[in-house]
């Protein structure tokens, strides 16, 4: 497992299938560390498939179709631990490419709006 801290969210890269027990353990860890938001990128290295899960403290988590910041975190993981500088990452909603070049990570791929509207949240 790899922990990657961004401003506003922490991502965990895990080479495992989606698993509720892992989510519960990471949720408890994040509460202790006082992280307000976290993402778990469940990654199947052999298939280059990532299943993103994101949670904000105090709200139920969601399984995302795609996660740009998670893909960026995965790019760091691939460079740091696998020495891979370019990869096409397949996600439930499609794919994104991640590239490590000159000390920077960038992502690219098709983007489309799949829903529009107003959301109401009772606090």
N, C-alpha and C positions, 0 to 999 in steps of 0.2 A: 504494500500500500504506500502511496505517496501523497503527502499533504502539500497543497499549493495555495498560498495565501495571496489573494488579490484584495484591493480596496473594496470593501463591501461584501465580499463573499469568499469562502474558503472551499476549495475543491479537493476531493479525495479521488485518486485514480486507483481502481482496484481491478485486477485481472481475475474476475469471478463473475458468475451469473448473478442477476439480481436476486437479492436475498434480504428478507425482513430482519433477520438477526443482525446482519451487518449494519443495516440502517439504524436499528435501535442502539447498537453500540456506538456508532458515530454520533447519533443525536445526543446521547449522554455525554460523550467526550466534548462535543461542541458546547453544551450547557456549562460544563466545568470551565472551559476556556473562554466562555462568554462571547462566542461567535454568534452573530445575529442571523446569519444566513450561511447555508452550506449546500454543496452539490456533491453527489456521489456519481462518478462516472464508472459504471460497470463496463469493463472492456474485455472483449474477446479478441485477443491478439491474433489468433489464427485466421479469423474471419474479418478482422479490422472493423468490428462492429461495436459501437458504444451505445449503451442504454443509460440516458441521463435521468437522474432523480434530484430534485431541488426542494429545499425546505427553508422557510423563514421562521425563526423562533416565534412560537405562539400560534402558528397556522399549520394546517395539514400540509404534508408534502405533496408534490406532483411529479408524475412521470412525464417528462417532456419529449416532444417529437424530435427536437434538435436543441443543442445548447452551444452557443458561440463561445462563451467564456470557458465552458467545460472542454470544448474542442481545443481552445488555446492552452488550457492546462495540460491536456493530453499531449499536445505538441511538445511542451516542455518535458514531460515524462518520457516521451519517445526519444528525444534528443539526449537527455541526461542518462537514461537507464538502458536504452537499446541502440544508441548511436544512429538513430534514424532522423533524417532532416526533412523528409517529405512523405506525406501519407494521405491517402484518400480514406476518410473515416465515414463509414456507413452508420446511419442512425435511423431510428424508426420512421422519421419523416423525410428521409433522403440522405444526402451525403454532403460533407464539407471537406475541403482540402486544407491541410495544415502544413506550413513550411517554416523551417528554421533557417534564417539566412543572416549573416553578419551580426549575430548576437540578438536578433529580434525574431519574434514569432508572428506570423500572419495567417489569417484564414481566408478562404475564398469558396464560393459556391453559389448555387441558385438560391434566391430568397423570394418567397411569395407570402402575401397576407392570406391567412386561411380563415380568419374570423374578425369581425368588427362589431362593436357594440358598446354597451355600458355595463359595468359590473358594479353591483351593490354589495358592500361588506358591512355587516352589523358588528360594531365594536362594543 
